[in-house]
Amino acid sequence: MSLDADLGAAAQDELERACTLAWRELADHTPWGDTFEGFTPAGREVCIERTYLWDGPPGSDIRVEVTVYEPEAYEAGVKLTGAIPREPSDIRSH
């Protein structure tokens, strides 16, 4: 598996997990983020950065940003964004 595909698969998996949290669970902690070490599907050691930000004024939808990168190559990482809507009718990612 290529590096980009591997990082992308790890980022997609983490974004899906990050978007399972409920808006009510996150609202009191937004903005918030963390970085931790993990592994890609192909076994590469990577850093995973997860950030929750307001997508507009405080109290609006929460934008979720996930970046997966090799420890020495942040700029070559993959970044995906998604959203946790204030009204839980739909969870969007792109």
C-alpha positions as CSV (number, residue, x, y, z in Angstrom):
1,M,0.0,0.0,0.0
2,S,1.4,3.4,-0.9
3,L,2.1,6.0,1.8
4,D,-0.7,8.3,0.8
5,A,-3.2,5.5,0.6
6,D,-2.1,4.2,4.0
7,L,-2.2,7.6,5.7
8,G,-5.6,8.3,4.0
9,A,-7.1,5.0,5.3
10,A,-5.9,5.7,8.8
11,A,-7.3,9.3,8.7
12,Q,-10.6,8.1,7.3
13,D,-10.9,5.5,10.1
14,E,-10.0,8.1,12.8
15,L,-12.5,10.7,11.3
16,E,-15.3,8.2,11.4
17,R,-14.5,7.5,15.1
18,A,-14.2,11.1,15.9
19,C,-17.6,11.9,14.4
20,T,-19.4,9.3,16.5
21,L,-19.2,11.6,19.5
22,A,-22.4,13.5,20.2
23,W,-22.6,17.3,19.9
24,R,-23.8,17.6,23.5
25,E,-20.8,15.6,24.7
26,L,-18.3,17.9,22.9
27,A,-20.0,21.3,23.2
28,D,-18.6,22.1,26.6
29,H,-15.1,21.1,25.5
30,T,-14.9,22.8,22.1
31,P,-12.4,24.0,21.0
32,W,-10.3,21.1,21.9
33,G,-7.7,18.8,20.4
34,D,-5.1,16.2,21.0
35,T,-2.3,14.3,19.3
36,F,-1.4,10.7,20.0
37,E,0.7,7.9,18.4
38,G,-0.9,5.0,16.5
39,F,-0.5,2.7,13.6
40,T,-1.8,2.8,10.0
41,P,-3.5,-0.3,8.4
42,A,-0.1,-1.2,6.9
43,G,1.6,-0.9,10.3
44,R,3.4,2.4,9.9
45,E,4.0,4.3,13.2
46,V,2.2,7.7,12.9
47,C,1.0,10.7,14.8
48,I,-2.8,11.2,14.8
49,E,-4.0,14.7,15.5
50,R,-7.7,15.3,16.2
51,T,-9.2,18.7,16.7
52,Y,-12.8,19.9,17.4
53,L,-13.5,23.5,16.5
54,W,-16.7,25.6,16.1
55,D,-17.7,25.7,12.4
56,G,-19.1,29.1,13.0
57,P,-20.0,31.0,16.2
58,P,-19.8,29.1,19.5
59,G,-22.8,26.8,19.7
60,S,-23.0,26.0,16.0
61,D,-21.9,22.8,14.3
62,I,-18.6,21.3,15.4
63,R,-15.9,20.9,12.7
64,V,-13.7,17.8,13.2
65,E,-10.2,17.9,11.7
66,V,-8.0,14.7,11.6
67,T,-4.4,14.8,10.5
68,V,-2.3,11.6,10.2
69,Y,1.4,11.9,9.6
70,E,4.7,10.2,10.1
71,P,6.4,11.7,13.1
72,E,9.1,13.5,11.1
73,A,6.9,14.5,8.1
74,Y,3.8,16.6,9.2
75,E,3.7,18.4,5.9
76,A,3.3,15.1,4.0
77,G,0.4,14.0,6.2
78,V,-3.2,13.6,5.2
79,K,-5.8,15.9,6.7
80,L,-9.6,15.2,6.5
81,T,-12.5,17.2,7.9
82,G,-16.0,16.4,9.0
83,A,-18.7,17.9,11.0
84,I,-20.9,17.0,14.0
85,P,-24.1,19.0,13.5
86,R,-25.8,20.7,16.4
87,E,-29.0,19.0,15.2
88,P,-28.0,15.3,14.8
89,S,-30.0,14.7,11.6
90,D,-26.9,14.0,9.6
91,I,-23.1,13.6,10.0
92,R,-21.1,15.0,7.1
93,S,-17.5,14.3,6.1
94,H,-15.4,15.4,3.1
